[in-house]
């Protein structure tokens, strides 16, 4: 069974870059989606194996998505410029691996490797 990765990123070029990067490494990508509403609609249809989340989206913070994922035992990493994302997106983000932003393939893969998938 292929592992699925939900990408929640509102910047189109970054989202496409992340998708291509993850697909090169064997992931089946869900999305990418750029809003909290779209992310929640997608995960209500199918749970991913893991997720890569931007903290600040066009329609708000990713907190509700992270809470949903956590409640369903889906691990997630962040791709955020915030050094302490929990200060913006709530305690649900505390301790989540963060690839940073801007990021690169090495940092994204290192953050994902820290997840228990």
C-alpha positions, 0 to 999 in steps of 0.5 A: 500500500502506498503512503499518502501525504496531505499537503496543505499550502496556500502558495501555489508554487510552493505547493507544486514544488512540495508535491513533485518532491514527495512524488519523486520519493514515492508518496501519493499526494492528497491535494495540495489544498490551500485552505482550511475548509478544503483540507478538512473536506479532504480528510473527512473523505479519506485519512492520509498516512501523514500531512505536511502543513503550512501554518498560516493559510489564506483563510486562517490558521491550520490549527483546525486541520492539525487538531483533526489529524491529531484526533485521528492519529495522523502524524504531521510535519510543518513547512512554516517560517515561524520558529515557534509555530505553536505561538501562532497556531496553538499548542497542537503544533508544539513539537511537530517537526518543521521543515522551515520556509523557505525549505528544501528537499533535504529539510522536508525529508528530514521533517517527514522522517521524524514522523511515526508513519 
